[in-house]
Amino acid sequence: MKIVVTVKLVPDPNAEKKINAQTKRLVRSGVETVLNPYDEYALEAALQLKERAGGDSRVTVFSMSPEPLRETLRKALAMGADDAVLLSDSGLEGSDVWATAYAIAAALRKLEFDILLVGGLTDDSSTGAVPGALAEHLGLPCVTNARKIDVTDSGLQVERETDLGYQTVHAPLPALLTTALTFGEPRYASLKGIMGAKKKTIATTALGELALELPVGTAGSKTELRSFAPPPPRGKGRTVEAADGTTGAQAIFEFLEEKKLV
């Protein structure tokens, strides 16, 4: 079984986020770059699938990122991925969700896979729109919020999280899945894994190898950030002392009504 996991490289989630006033882009310099935490769960799911399938199963990590960040992918290799592919090109700078998904889909067509696993969100933007766009471009069935994945003779049986519990669905292969945070904490890289990762391959591909029909980067993006501002300071809280539950509930209701929330 061949599994591909898309991994985005993002600024450390614990670092303060800033937007450049001139470029209107997230400032990434001066901040440590790490694997997107949601994608680590997708990688953990992929590694579990590989372990269950056995044989010549492989996990390939794919990322669209600037060339200088390629070594950040070594962590994914140290965790157990077999190899990595990096799509890197200055022409990708400024790509929005549409342009990003279009370029990634073109690069993924060059890879063979049975399952494409994608984290549900990214820490730096959290649009959650790329997985669905990838599935559309690639013509793949898309199952979101997968919490359990089983490979069957006819394809996949997936339990997916919903607001009311979970739902069991079936999908043919190849398929794209986004993962919930239910596969266990992503594994730590062992010393053996870290040493072995140094010998694993990170292949690089560029836009010139994809023969895209439409532009990407800023020119190919369909959205534009025109202005931004920090959120207003949080107002002072209101304390209410109630003699009993009924009085307290009435006070809460009146507060919500005042804010036009009920």
Secondary structure, DSSP 4 states (H G I P E B T S, - for coil): -EEEEE--EEE-TTSPP-B-TTT-SB--TTS-EEE-HHHHHHHHHHHHHHHHH-TT-EEEEEEE--GGGGGGGHHHHHHT--EEEEE--GGGTT--HHHHHHHHHHHHTTS--SEEEEES--TTT----HHHHHHHHHT--EEEEEEEEEEETTEEEEEEEETTEEEEEEEPSSEEEEE-S-S-SPPPPPHHHHHHHTTS-EEEE-GGGT--SS--HHHH-S-------PPPPPPPP-----SSHHHHHHHHHHHHHHTT--
